[in-house]
Amino acid sequence: METFASGSLYVAPSLMAALDALDEGGSEAAPFAGGTWIMRAPIRHEPLKSRYVAIGKIPELHAIKIDVGEVEIGAAVTHAALAAALAEISEFDVLTAAAGRSANPAIRGMATIGGNLATTAFAAADCVPALLCLDADVEIASRGGPERTSMEQFLRMRSTLAPGRLLQRIIVPRRGRKTVHARLPLRQAGDYPTAIVSLAVSIDDAERVQTARVAVGSVEPVARRWERLEAALVGRPLNAARAAEAAAGLADKFTGRDSADVPAWYRARVLPGLVRRAVAALGS
Ligand SMILES: Cc1cc2nc3c(=O)[nH]c(=O)nc-3n(C[C@H](O)[C@H](O)[C@H](O)COP(=O)(O)OP(=O)(O)OC[C@H]3O[C@@H](n4cnc5c(N)ncnc54)[C@H](O)[C@@H]3O)c2cc1C
């Protein structure tokens, strides 16, 4: 029996009901979370799916569980709720800023972290580089059971996620690192960022960088780690000018994406400045 007809929105009361409906709808169906990306499909001249499964009423997808070793974030947690929940935990400054400074307050009250990660065509998603630098994993739900994978693997597979599956939660390890999110909007707050640098470092007793994660968003179609810059930071004291100099020597490894408002070359050109700003914000 059909749960929902073509051209409709089915409000799933539970995770299992959502998975059943997505499974039934196959490639014609997709999750509907905050709707901030889906509702703008006509502006982007993109077709809508013929069936949507609203996941906003599923209690476990709104949960944020903060433990000693890790934090679990349900996929339907909004940017605003996430920023509020993590505000006092300094090791997650990068994620608090990513969720709490993206878009504008009205959007942040609707947009979800799951939608942010699952939107394949959204290069400027703030939470993606933030979670890459935090070494996050994601859990994907299906009727066959949950499957856990790394953020990096999820970014490679998300465009081919089989019908009937959805992002259920994000798991972020707690490693007591210093973290920061630096974004460059084109003109003003509320704009999509031209480029993003997310940074997480641990510092040893001699004040040298022990581990470093740098992730870059919005420059290329998909955010990724900047491993050569990470290697350049490790073993030395954090220093904003030196980090920016290293970034300038390595920025040509990025192939900027072109768009109507920002030329491709500009996105890579601003990276050293963003790296300088990020490191300086950590107090070095
Ligand atoms: C004007 C404007 C400016 C914005 N600026 C920014 C910005 O600067 N930075 C930023 O990060 N965000 C920004 N956003 C928000 C952005 O749209 C959202 O962060 C996010 O990409 C969509 O989240 P959503 O919950 O609204 O997803 P939806 O619109 O509901 O869904 C988006 C896509 O994800 C899929 N999806 C949703 N949830 C799941 C799930 N759990 N599992 C699998 N697939 C799922 C849907 O099927 C759909 O394909 C902006 C939005 C607007 C309208």
The ligand as a Gaussian input file, in Angstrom:
#p B3LYP/6-31G(d) Opt

LIG

0 1
 C       19.738000      32.641000       1.800000
 C       20.418000      31.455000       2.440000
 C       21.747000      31.560000       2.800000
 C       22.403000      30.482000       3.396000
 N       23.711000      30.609000       3.722000
 C       24.354000      29.566000       4.265000
 C       25.741000      29.656000       4.583000
 O       26.394000      30.675000       4.392000
 N       26.339000      28.564000       5.121000
 C       25.663000      27.413000       5.377000
 O       26.259000      26.453000       5.836000
 N       24.364000      27.299000       5.098000
 C       23.687000      28.342000       4.552000
 N       22.363000      28.232000       4.242000
 C       21.604000      27.104000       4.719000
 C       21.664000      25.899000       3.830000
 O       20.592000      25.898000       2.918000
 C       21.586000      24.754000       4.814000
 O       22.744000      24.858000       5.641000
 C       21.583000      23.335000       4.342000
 O       22.388000      23.218000       3.191000
 C       20.216000      22.793000       4.096000
 O       19.683000      22.337000       5.300000
 P       18.128000      22.024000       5.372000
 O       17.875000      21.328000       6.649000
 O       17.323000      23.235000       5.100000
 O       18.000000      20.963000       4.186000
 P       16.818000      20.697000       3.155000
 O       16.588000      21.886000       2.275000
 O       15.657000      20.130000       3.868000
 O       17.507000      19.525000       2.306000
 C       18.658000      19.760000       1.528000
 C       19.076000      18.453000       0.850000
 O       19.574000      17.541000       1.820000
 C       18.793000      16.339000       1.817000
 N       18.677000      15.951000       3.227000
 C       18.246000      16.727000       4.256000
 N       18.372000      16.060000       5.411000
 C       18.884000      14.839000       5.114000
 C       19.246000      13.691000       5.879000
 N       19.114000      13.676000       7.213000
 N       19.751000      12.617000       5.221000
 C       19.916000      12.622000       3.882000
 N       19.596000      13.676000       3.100000
 C       19.085000      14.766000       3.714000
 C       17.463000      16.701000       1.171000
 O       16.832000      15.587000       0.585000
 C       17.935000      17.729000       0.144000
 O       18.484000      17.062000      -0.975000
 C       21.696000      29.282000       3.634000
 C       20.351000      29.174000       3.260000
 C       19.715000      30.240000       2.647000
 C       18.280000      30.079000       2.250000

